[in-house]
Amino acid sequence: MWSAVIQCLLVEDDVEIRDLVCAYLQGYGMAVTPAPTAQAMQSALRTRRFDVVLLDLMLPDGHGLDLCREVLSKLPVPVIMLTAQGDPISRVIGLEMGADDYLGKPFEPRELVARIHAVLRRSSGSRAVAEAAHAVARFMGWSFDRLKRQLTSPEGVVVQLSSAEYRLLAALVDNPERVLSRDELLDLSQMPGTAVSDRSIDLTVSRLRHKLRDSGVGDGLIRTMRGEGYLFAARVTA
């Protein structure tokens, strides 16, 4: 199962292709993080969780095949290779390394959308068992069951969550002890096809704090980092 908003990491050094693909995927309700270099890709992977990586073969500071191997050795994330149309050898090597799909340039953006959905459908089945094992997150006596969409207090009381509160809490639990800007929280928790403002994040945080009996100050769970965003200040265990 992938997140409500598909999180894509687009690793592409050609600015025109990068901007075009970003705009097109965002038009389909996906959240896209662009990375023009291997270094930018590695930085993004250290700080964010992605549902799929779209990886160009040729980058100014690294080769896509080496990067594909590196990603797959560390993270259970599908990889779609973007390569020159006349490069069948790299395509074969990439697929043998474990890349989930290949798309030659130039490509039709609608085909990329279809391939992303197909890759995620395939990967969701193989990841379902592993995700179920980690479906329940625990922090400071609280229990958050993603499959049941249920939050339980330290006293064993089930706390009802709205859809927006559930998605925001999931984003925070996935990124504990890290400052998330309002824009990042929007990307992580926004439903496709909806238009919301960063003010809605503040309101949802306020409601979630109330349900978590959290003041947001001192040793609070969801801390406001002035001028930066919010920090989920708890150690999360599965």
C-alpha positions, -999 to +999 in steps of 0.1 A: +000+000+000+014+034-010+006+067+007-026+086+000-006+110-021+020+092-043+054+105-033+078+106-063+115+113-063+124+125-098+162+124-105+168+142-138+194+168-147+177+181-178+157+211-165+131+211-193+123+174-189+124+178-151+099+207-151+076+191-176+075+158-157+070+176-124+041+196-137+025+166-154+027+143-123+015+170-100-015+174-123-023+138-115-023+146-077+013+132-071+038+150-050+071+153-068+105+161-053+130+170-081+167+161-078+190+173-105+221+154-092+231+122-075+240+142-044+205+158-043+189+124-047+209+110-018+200+139+004+163+136-004+164+098+004+179+105+038+152+129+048+120+117+031+101+085+023+091+080-013+067+056-030+087+055-063+120+068-076+122+080-113+159+077-121+177+091-151+206+071-164+231+099-170+237+124-143+265+150-139+279+134-107+270+098-111+257+069-132+221+058-129+230+021-128+253+027-098+227+048-081+200+022-088+221-005-071+227+018-042+190+026-037+179-009-040+205-021-015+192+002+012+155+009+006+124-011-004+113+014-030+104+008-067+127+023-092+118+033-128+148+039-150+147+068-175+171+061-203+180+071-239+158+052-264+187+036-281+204+021-250+191-014-247+222-027-228+217-003-199+180-012-199+188-049-195+215-043-169+191-020-149+163-046-149+187-073-139+199-052-110+163-050-097+149-019-113+111-023-116+106-007-150+123+012-178+111+040-200+131+053-229+133+090-238+115+108-253+084+094-236+048+103-234+040+116-199+007+097-198+027+065-202+049+074-173+018+079-151+005+045-162+038+028-154+040+044-120+006+031-111+015-004-125+048-005-106+030+005-073+003-021-078+029-048-083+050-037-054+021-032-030+013-069-030+049-080-021+051-053+006+018-059+022+030-085+047+060-064+057+038-033+061+012-051+081+040-061+106+049-025+110+013-011+108+011-002+145+033+026+156+038+033+193+050+065+210+049+077+246+023+051+255+001+059+225-007+033+198-014+043+162-028+015+140-026+025+103-046-004+090-075+002+113-069+040+112-071+040+149-054+059+177-054+045+212-044+064+243-021+051+270-052+043+290-065+021+262-092+046+251-098+047+213-096+083+200-115+090+168-095+108+140-108+126+110-093+118+077-072+149+078-060+142+113-051+106+104-031+117+073-012+143+093-004+120+122+008+094+097+031+120+082+045+130+116+049+094+128+068+086+096+092+114+102+098+115+140+123+140+155+126+159+123+114+194+115+088+194+087+078+226+070+041+233+063+048+227+026+063+193+034+033+184+056+010+195+028+028+173+003+027+143+027-009+146+039-029+163+011-055+142-007-053+142-045-075+167-062-079+189-031-067+225-027-057+234+008-035+261+024-008+259+050-034+274+074-053+241+072-021+224+085-021+247+115-058+240+122-053+202+119-023+203+141-043+222+167-071+195+166-046+167+167-028+183+197-061+184+216-068+147+210-032+139+221-036+161+252-005+179+239+003+215+247+029+218+219+054+235+243+081+222+266+080+184+263+050+184+239+046+158+212+040+182+183+063+212+188+061+244+168+094+254+154+091+291+148+097+300+112+104+264+102+073+242+108+066+213+132+086+187+150+071+153+162+092+150+194+088+113+202+106+081+196+084+059+174+086+021+175+068-005+154 
